[in-house]
Amino acid sequence: MRKVLIVSSLYPTAANPGYGIFVKNCEDGLAENGFVTDHAVIGGSPSGWLHKLFLYAFFYARALYKGLFNDYDILYGHFVSHICLPLYLIALVRKPAMVINIHGSDILVEGGIRRFIYSYFLAPLIKKILRGASLVITPSRQYRKILASKFGVDGAKIFVSPSGGIDAQKFRALDKNECRRKLGLDEKEFVIGYVSRIEKNKGWQVLVEAVSDLKKTGAAGNFKALVVGKGSEVNKFKEKVSALGLEKEIMHIENTVRDELSTFYSASDIFIFPTLKESLGLVGIEAMACGAPVIGSRIEALGEYLIDGVTGFFFDAGSPSDLSEKITLYYKLSVEKKRKMSDNALKMSASFDSKSTAKKLSKKISAL
């Protein structure tokens, strides 16, 4: 059996079970398909610069020790901008087959000092690693094009794989009314779902303003927006909800566990994905697996699974008015058309099943 060392700056812990879960899903998938896996990772989210510095120093030391003093057949790295230094040093001494998994923000860095450091110090090393890798994995066709055009990666060694896929046993349609009773929601309400971190680039502001529009117009009848998540802008979120007088229209659940997500998705009539930037967006696929069509931002990555008018609707990214129009459009569909769209969403999600995704990825890596 071939031995794989997973190197990643994100990895879930008991305290942060969803943090970097796709990395663990990839690792578990390889193990289930005959690989012997080991990892050097940062578990959970660092708090503060001093803590981050300590964690990265220990992480780099561990990655170097494992990579240099153990005989691995394959070195599998996630988030190349955060791990390029230890990967490069290991590759200088040993020659394992190198697999790099791109996730989006690791090759498209925005803003300030991070952008400066990336452009002048990390980018040349990242380009060298990507071009020298045996296989480069990307979550969507959009990033396949970026890797080829901006980094000069040979298209023949780029493989599109959806970040570990989704667990069809965990994400499945539950009884809608039972889920609503569990959450204290009215069975007759039109429920708009949102499950994501409360961060600027996730578009929560767009959703809140769209909810305000719906309240003013009454176009979506008796509705409730179910918002599940926390993040660095959670206080701004609460302030905006209060300022717009939306306490009755928005139910916010800040703390939850991953195993409860199917309840939230299944309780929703429609799932809203107002993200401004995404490499794929597994939450949209998770929602579809629970029978909720998606109204998502018109960005390229979501086109991997969102087909306008079939599995949901696109709206103009960043536009609360267009979002409220698309929510209204769905609300006014006949029961039959809503059921058909839900069925289409379920069928689409099946193509992202984690087991089939793991088999395809394992087969590709086995060929190295």
Backbone torsions as a table, in degrees:
resi	resn	phi	psi	omega
1	MET	NA	141.4	-176.9
2	ARG	-84.6	141.6	-176.2
3	LYS	-99.7	133.4	-177.9
4	VAL	-122.9	132.1	172.2
5	LEU	-104.6	118.3	176.7
6	ILE	-89.6	126.1	177.4
7	VAL	-120.2	119.4	-176.0
8	SER	-151.7	143.3	177.1
9	SER	-87.5	-1.6	174.6
10	LEU	-129.1	137.5	177.8
11	TYR	-165.1	139.0	-176.8
12	PRO	-70.8	153.8	173.7
13	THR	-131.3	175.4	177.6
14	ALA	-61.9	-36.1	-179.8
15	ALA	-77.9	-29.2	179.5
16	ASN	-128.0	70.7	-172.2
17	PRO	-67.0	-21.0	-179.2
18	GLY	-96.4	-5.8	-174.1
19	TYR	-77.0	108.4	-178.5
20	GLY	70.4	27.4	-176.3
21	ILE	-60.5	-30.3	-179.5
22	PHE	-64.8	-27.9	177.0
23	VAL	-67.9	-46.0	177.9
24	LYS	-64.7	-38.0	178.1
25	ASN	-60.7	-41.4	177.5
26	CYS	-63.6	-43.4	179.8
27	GLU	-63.3	-46.5	179.3
28	ASP	-61.6	-38.5	179.4
29	GLY	-64.0	-39.5	177.2
30	LEU	-65.5	-42.7	180.0
31	ALA	-62.4	-39.5	179.5
32	GLU	-68.3	-19.4	-178.4
33	ASN	-109.0	27.1	167.7
34	GLY	98.1	0.3	177.9
35	PHE	-89.1	149.7	171.1
36	VAL	-95.2	119.0	-174.1
37	THR	-112.0	149.8	173.2
38	ASP	-142.9	162.9	178.7
39	HIS	-146.3	152.1	169.6
40	ALA	-124.2	111.9	-169.3
41	VAL	-143.6	166.6	166.7
42	ILE	-103.4	116.8	-179.4
43	GLY	-88.8	127.3	177.8
44	GLY	78.6	-176.9	-175.4
45	SER	-102.4	125.2	178.2
46	PRO	-63.2	149.0	177.9
47	SER	-118.2	104.9	179.5
48	GLY	90.2	158.1	-175.1
49	TRP	-67.3	-38.3	-178.7
50	LEU	-65.7	-44.9	177.6
51	HIS	-62.5	-41.4	179.7
52	LYS	-63.7	-43.1	179.5
53	LEU	-61.5	-43.9	178.9
54	PHE	-63.3	-46.2	-178.6
55	LEU	-62.3	-41.9	-179.4
56	TYR	-69.0	-37.3	177.7
57	ALA	-62.1	-45.4	179.2
58	PHE	-67.0	-40.9	179.8
59	PHE	-61.6	-47.7	179.7
60	TYR	-62.9	-41.9	-180.0
61	ALA	-63.2	-42.5	-179.5
62	ARG	-67.6	-42.4	178.9
63	ALA	-61.7	-43.0	179.6
64	LEU	-65.6	-44.1	179.8
65	TYR	-60.8	-49.5	-178.5
66	LYS	-65.4	-42.7	-176.6
67	GLY	-70.0	-33.4	-176.3
68	LEU	-89.4	-30.4	-172.6
69	PHE	-111.3	12.6	174.7
70	ASN	-130.9	154.6	-174.9
71	ASP	-98.7	85.5	177.9
72	TYR	-96.4	142.6	176.9
73	ASP	-79.6	-32.7	-174.3
74	ILE	-135.7	135.0	174.0
75	LEU	-107.6	116.1	-173.6
76	TYR	-115.3	108.1	-176.0
77	GLY	-108.0	138.4	174.4
78	HIS	-112.4	143.2	178.3
79	PHE	62.8	71.7	-170.7
80	VAL	-59.1	-32.6	-178.9
81	SER	-65.8	-24.0	-178.0
82	HIS	-95.1	-12.2	-174.4
83	ILE	-127.6	7.8	-173.3
84	CYS	-62.2	-35.7	-177.5
85	LEU	-65.0	-54.9	178.6
86	PRO	-63.4	-35.0	178.5
87	LEU	-62.8	-43.8	-178.9
88	TYR	-63.4	-43.4	-179.1
89	LEU	-66.7	-39.5	177.7
90	ILE	-64.0	-42.3	-178.1
91	ALA	-66.3	-26.1	178.3
92	LEU	-67.7	-33.4	-174.9
93	VAL	-96.7	-48.2	-179.7
94	ARG	-109.0	163.4	-177.4
95	LYS	-126.0	56.1	176.3
96	PRO	-73.9	158.3	171.2
97	ALA	-63.7	131.2	-176.5
98	MET	-107.9	126.2	177.0
99	VAL	-115.2	126.3	179.3
100	ILE	-115.8	127.2	178.9
101	ASN	-105.5	112.6	179.1
102	ILE	-85.1	141.8	179.6
103	HIS	-122.7	-2.8	175.0
104	GLY	117.7	-72.5	-177.1
105	SER	-68.2	-14.6	179.8
106	ASP	-79.6	-14.9	176.2
107	ILE	-120.3	-12.7	175.6
108	LEU	-120.8	88.2	-174.6
109	VAL	-97.2	134.7	-177.7
110	GLU	-115.2	146.9	162.6
111	GLY	79.4	132.3	165.2
112	GLY	52.2	-139.9	-173.4
113	ILE	-64.2	-35.3	178.9
114	ARG	-61.7	-42.7	179.0
115	ARG	-64.8	-40.3	179.6
116	PHE	-62.9	-48.7	179.7
117	ILE	-61.6	-43.3	-179.3
118	TYR	-61.7	-50.0	-173.6
119	SER	-65.1	-41.2	-171.7
120	TYR	-97.6	-19.0	-176.8
121	PHE	-119.1	-43.7	-173.3
122	LEU	-90.1	-37.7	-173.4
123	ALA	-54.4	-45.6	179.6
124	PRO	-61.1	-39.7	179.7
125	LEU	-69.9	-40.6	178.5
126	ILE	-62.1	-43.9	179.4
127	LYS	-60.9	-41.3	179.3
128	LYS	-64.3	-43.0	-180.0
129	ILE	-65.3	-44.8	-178.9
130	LEU	-63.4	-42.0	-179.7
131	ARG	-70.0	-29.5	-178.6
132	GLY	-89.4	-9.0	-178.1
133	ALA	-67.8	151.1	176.7
134	SER	-74.7	-31.7	-178.0
135	LEU	-152.0	135.4	175.9
136	VAL	-119.8	122.2	-176.9
137	ILE	-102.7	135.0	-180.0
138	THR	-131.6	145.7	-175.0
139	PRO	-76.8	-14.0	-177.8
140	SER	-152.7	164.8	179.3
141	ARG	-66.0	-29.3	177.5
142	GLN	-56.9	-46.0	-177.6
143	TYR	-77.5	-21.2	171.5
144	ARG	-60.6	-44.6	179.6
145	LYS	-66.0	-38.9	179.5
146	ILE	-64.6	-43.3	179.6
147	LEU	-61.4	-40.1	-178.8
148	ALA	-72.9	-43.2	-174.2
149	SER	-81.2	-41.8	-175.0
150	LYS	-92.4	-24.9	-175.7
151	PHE	-116.8	-3.7	177.0
152	GLY	66.0	27.9	179.7
153	VAL	-77.9	133.6	178.6
154	ASP	-60.2	122.6	-177.7
155	GLY	-57.8	-25.9	-178.0
156	ALA	-67.7	-22.5	-179.3
157	LYS	-108.9	16.6	173.7
158	ILE	-100.0	129.1	-177.8
159	PHE	-125.1	125.5	179.4
160	VAL	-87.3	120.8	179.5
161	SER	-144.2	129.7	-169.2
162	PRO	-78.3	60.6	171.8
163	SER	48.7	44.9	178.2
164	GLY	87.0	-11.7	-179.0
165	GLY	69.7	-164.2	-179.8
166	ILE	-124.2	148.6	179.8
167	ASP	-80.4	106.8	-176.6
168	ALA	-65.9	-21.4	177.9
169	GLN	-76.8	-31.7	-178.4
170	LYS	-86.7	-41.3	-178.7
171	PHE	-103.2	98.0	-178.4
172	ARG	-148.0	157.7	-177.3
173	ALA	-69.3	125.0	176.0
174	LEU	-105.9	169.8	178.9
175	ASP	-63.0	117.5	-174.1
176	LYS	-58.3	-48.2	-176.8
177	ASN	-66.4	-37.3	177.8
178	GLU	-64.6	-41.0	178.1
179	CYS	-63.5	-39.7	180.0
180	ARG	-67.8	-40.3	177.2
181	ARG	-61.8	-40.4	179.9
182	LYS	-61.9	-34.5	-177.7
183	LEU	-93.1	-4.2	-178.8
184	GLY	77.7	26.5	179.1
185	LEU	-97.6	147.6	177.3
186	ASP	-71.2	131.2	-179.0
187	GLU	-63.2	-23.8	-176.8
188	LYS	-93.7	-6.6	179.5
189	GLU	-71.9	151.4	170.9
190	PHE	-87.7	113.5	-172.3
191	VAL	-103.7	125.1	178.9
192	ILE	-104.5	119.3	-175.1
193	GLY	-100.6	146.6	173.9
194	TYR	-145.0	120.8	176.7
195	VAL	-128.5	108.4	-179.4
196	SER	-174.7	172.5	174.5
197	ARG	-72.8	150.4	177.9
198	ILE	-89.7	81.4	-179.6
199	GLU	-129.7	156.5	-175.7
200	LYS	-55.6	-46.5	-174.6
201	ASN	-75.9	-3.3	176.4
202	LYS	-89.0	-7.0	172.3
203	GLY	77.3	23.5	-178.4
204	TRP	-61.0	-32.3	179.8
205	GLN	-61.4	-38.8	179.8
206	VAL	-62.5	-42.9	179.0
207	LEU	-63.4	-47.1	-177.6
208	VAL	-61.0	-42.6	179.8
209	GLU	-68.6	-34.6	176.4
210	ALA	-66.0	-39.1	176.9
211	VAL	-62.4	-39.6	177.5
212	SER	-61.7	-41.9	177.3
213	ASP	-61.3	-44.2	-178.8
214	LEU	-64.1	-36.1	177.8
215	LYS	-64.7	-42.0	-178.2
216	LYS	-67.4	-41.7	-174.6
217	THR	-86.7	-25.4	-175.8
218	GLY	68.8	17.5	-173.5
219	ALA	-70.2	-20.1	-179.5
220	ALA	-109.1	20.8	176.1
221	GLY	61.5	-144.5	178.5
222	ASN	-83.3	103.0	-172.8
223	PHE	-126.8	164.5	174.8
224	LYS	-142.0	133.8	174.3
225	ALA	-97.2	119.0	179.6
226	LEU	-98.0	108.0	-177.0
227	VAL	-108.4	119.4	-177.8
228	VAL	-119.4	117.8	177.6
229	GLY	151.1	164.8	175.4
230	LYS	-140.7	172.1	-178.8
231	GLY	169.7	-171.6	-174.1
232	SER	-68.3	-19.0	-178.3
233	GLU	-109.5	21.8	-176.9
234	VAL	-64.2	-34.3	178.3
235	ASN	-69.1	-38.6	175.6
236	LYS	-62.4	-39.3	178.1
237	PHE	-60.0	-49.2	-178.5
238	LYS	-62.9	-39.8	179.3
239	GLU	-64.0	-40.9	-179.1
240	LYS	-69.0	-40.5	177.4
241	VAL	-60.0	-43.2	179.8
242	SER	-67.3	-43.8	-178.1
243	ALA	-62.5	-32.9	-179.5
244	LEU	-91.8	-0.2	178.2
245	GLY	65.0	43.6	-174.9
246	LEU	-109.5	20.6	-177.7
247	GLU	-59.4	-33.0	180.0
248	LYS	-81.0	-29.0	-176.6
249	GLU	-84.6	-23.2	-176.6
250	ILE	-117.1	121.7	171.9
251	MET	-100.4	119.6	-178.2
252	HIS	-109.2	123.3	174.8
253	ILE	-113.8	109.8	-172.3
254	GLU	-85.0	-44.2	-175.8
255	ASN	-108.4	126.6	179.0
256	THR	-152.3	174.1	175.5
257	VAL	-118.5	155.2	-173.7
258	ARG	-58.8	-34.1	-178.0
259	ASP	-66.5	-14.4	-179.6
260	GLU	-91.6	-7.0	-172.8
261	LEU	-61.3	-36.1	179.4
262	SER	-60.3	-31.7	177.2
263	THR	-63.9	-43.7	-179.8
264	PHE	-67.5	-45.8	179.2
265	TYR	-61.3	-45.8	-175.9
266	SER	-68.3	-27.9	178.9
267	ALA	-74.0	-16.8	-174.8
268	SER	-88.6	140.8	172.2
269	ASP	-76.4	-38.2	-177.9
270	ILE	-142.8	145.9	179.3
271	PHE	-107.9	131.7	-179.1
272	ILE	-103.1	127.9	-179.4
273	PHE	-126.7	81.7	-173.3
274	PRO	-87.8	21.4	-177.2
275	THR	-53.4	145.3	179.4
276	LEU	-96.2	-18.4	-177.3
277	LYS	-154.2	131.2	-176.9
278	GLU	-157.5	147.2	174.2
279	SER	-92.2	-24.0	173.5
280	LEU	-157.0	-63.2	179.5
281	GLY	93.4	75.5	-176.9
282	LEU	-63.8	-26.5	-177.8
283	VAL	-61.4	-33.9	177.5
284	GLY	-64.3	-38.8	179.1
285	ILE	-71.6	-38.6	176.6
286	GLU	-59.4	-43.5	179.3
287	ALA	-62.2	-43.5	178.6
288	MET	-61.2	-38.7	179.5
289	ALA	-63.6	-21.1	177.8
290	CYS	-98.5	9.8	174.6
291	GLY	89.8	7.6	-179.3
292	ALA	-97.5	116.6	172.8
293	PRO	-61.5	161.0	-174.2
294	VAL	-116.9	133.2	166.9
295	ILE	-106.0	109.6	-171.4
296	GLY	-127.3	159.9	177.8
297	SER	-59.0	143.0	178.9
298	ARG	-79.0	75.7	174.5
299	ILE	-124.0	154.6	-168.7
300	GLU	-59.7	-41.4	-174.1
301	ALA	-60.2	-37.7	-178.2
302	LEU	-67.7	-18.0	177.6
303	GLY	-67.1	-7.5	176.1
304	GLU	-66.1	-25.8	-177.4
305	TYR	-140.5	-16.7	-179.7
306	LEU	-94.4	112.3	177.6
307	ILE	-108.7	117.2	-173.2
308	ASP	-58.1	124.0	179.6
309	GLY	82.3	-2.2	-177.9
310	VAL	-116.3	-56.9	177.7
311	THR	-107.0	4.5	-179.1
312	GLY	157.1	-154.1	178.6
313	PHE	-137.7	147.0	169.0
314	PHE	-88.7	151.4	167.9
315	PHE	-133.5	158.7	-178.3
316	ASP	-65.2	120.6	-176.3
317	ALA	-53.5	131.1	177.2
318	GLY	83.5	3.9	-176.3
319	SER	-108.0	103.9	177.9
320	PRO	-61.4	-37.0	-177.6
321	SER	-66.9	-40.8	179.0
322	ASP	-70.2	-35.1	176.9
323	LEU	-62.9	-46.9	-179.7
324	SER	-63.7	-33.7	177.0
325	GLU	-65.4	-41.1	-178.5
326	LYS	-72.3	-34.1	174.6
327	ILE	-63.6	-43.3	178.0
328	THR	-63.2	-40.8	178.8
329	LEU	-58.7	-45.2	178.6
330	TYR	-66.2	-43.6	-178.0
331	TYR	-56.3	-35.7	-175.4
332	LYS	-86.2	-3.9	176.9
333	LEU	-64.8	153.5	176.0
334	SER	-68.0	160.4	178.0
335	VAL	-57.2	-40.4	-178.9
336	GLU	-63.8	-43.6	-179.6
337	LYS	-68.2	-36.2	176.3
338	LYS	-64.5	-42.4	179.3
339	ARG	-63.8	-40.2	179.4
340	LYS	-64.0	-42.6	179.5
341	MET	-65.0	-38.5	176.8
342	SER	-63.8	-42.7	177.8
343	ASP	-62.5	-41.0	178.2
344	ASN	-63.0	-39.1	178.6
345	ALA	-63.8	-43.4	178.2
346	LEU	-60.3	-44.4	179.9
347	LYS	-64.4	-41.7	179.4
348	MET	-62.8	-42.3	-177.7
349	SER	-63.1	-28.1	-178.0
350	ALA	-61.8	-27.2	-179.4
351	SER	-76.4	-5.0	178.9
352	PHE	-111.7	18.1	-179.8
353	ASP	-57.6	134.0	-174.5
354	SER	-62.3	-35.1	-178.0
355	LYS	-67.5	-46.0	178.7
356	SER	-69.5	-34.8	176.6
357	THR	-62.2	-44.5	-179.8
358	ALA	-64.4	-39.1	179.4
359	LYS	-63.9	-44.6	179.7
360	LYS	-64.3	-43.0	180.0
361	LEU	-66.5	-43.6	179.8
362	SER	-61.9	-39.7	178.8
363	LYS	-63.4	-40.7	179.8
364	LYS	-65.9	-43.8	-179.4
365	ILE	-70.3	-34.9	179.1
366	SER	-61.0	-26.7	-177.6
367	ALA	-78.7	-8.4	-178.1
368	LEU	-71.4	NA	NA
